[in-house]
Amino acid sequence: MPDRRDTDVTRGEIDDTPTVACSRCDREWDLDYELDELHAGNGALEQFALDHRQHTGHFPDDVTPWLAECRRCPDHEAFLSERPARRWAETHARHTRHGVALQHASVDETIIIEPPSQ
């Protein structure tokens, strides 16, 4: 027997398009464009968040980036997951011989990526 709570009988379909809000912009967006035009699939939220940051200088609400910041030069980047942040930090440390600090709200202490020893 179908579960009638999952459908709107007036429309006959489920609208489960994810939405993203930004209190700094005082707006909310649905992710139709990222899903239908960019075909981002499971990466739709990440794609929107990165695009939002590129155009506004900040991330939308509830998006906490991993911050990778060089300890010697002004290079820094923000990532939405640890793996690319760590990869950027390790690559930067290897090529510049500079230590890089990784920070995220889920980690109590700053992670320092040191350049490899010769």
N, C-alpha and C positions, 0 to 999 in steps of 0.2 A: 504494500500500500504506500503510495507516495506521501511524503511529508509536506503538507500544505503550507507550513510556516515558511518554507524556502522560496515560495513564489508569490508574486503579486498578481492576484487574479484579474486585476484591471488591465495590466499590461501583458501578462502571460510570460514574463521573463524575469531573470534575476539581474540586477545591476550591481555587480561586484567589482566595478572599476575602482582601483585604489586611489586615494586622494592624499595630497600633501599640503600642509599648512605652513605659513611663515608669518609669525607674529610681527616681525620687523617690517614686512611688506604689507601686513594686514590683509592678506589674501589667502585663498585656498585654490588649488588646482587639482583636476583629475588627471590621471596619467594616460588618457586615451592616445595622445600623440605619441608618447614613448612606446606604447604597446602596438598601435596600429600602423604608424608611419615609420618609426625607427626599428620596429620588431625587436625591442630590447628584452622582451619576455621577463624572466625573473630578475633581470638587471634594470628594470624600468625605474625603480626608486633611486638606485645608484646613478643612473644616467641623468635623471631629473636633478638630483642633488648636485652633481658635478656641474651641470649646465647652469643651475641657479647660482652657484658660487662664482662661476666664471663671469656671469652677467651682473651680479649684485655685490660680490665681494664677501658674501656670507652664505652659510648653509641654512636650509629650511629647518623648522622646528623638529626636534627629536632625531636629528642627524648629528652624531658625535664623531668627528674625524680623528684619525691617527695623525699626529703632527710629527714630522721629521724635520729637525732643525740642526744645521751645521753649527758646531761650537766655535768655529774660527772665521767663517766667511758668511755672507748674508744669504746663502742658499737655504731654501726651506720649501717644503711641500706638504700638502694635506691629502690624506687618502681615506677611503671609507672602510678599508679593512686592513688588518695587520700585515698580511703577506706582501702587498705592493709597497707598503711603507717600509718594511724591513728590507725589501729588495733595493729600494732607492737609497736607503741609509747605507747598506753594505756596499753598493756600487759607488756612491759618493765617497765613502771612507777609503775604498780601494784606490780610486783614481786621484783623489786629492790629498790623501794621507791625513785627513781631518776626522776627528770624532764627530758622531752625529747623535743627538738626543732624540729618542722616540717617546712620545707621551700619548696617553689615552685615558679617558675618564674611568675605564674599567680596571686600570692598573694603578696601584698605589704609588709606585716609585717610577721615576724616569729611567728608561732603558738606554744605556750608552752603548753605541756601536763603535768600537775602536777600529782603526785601520789595522790591517794585518801586519804582523811584525816581519821584518826582512830577514 
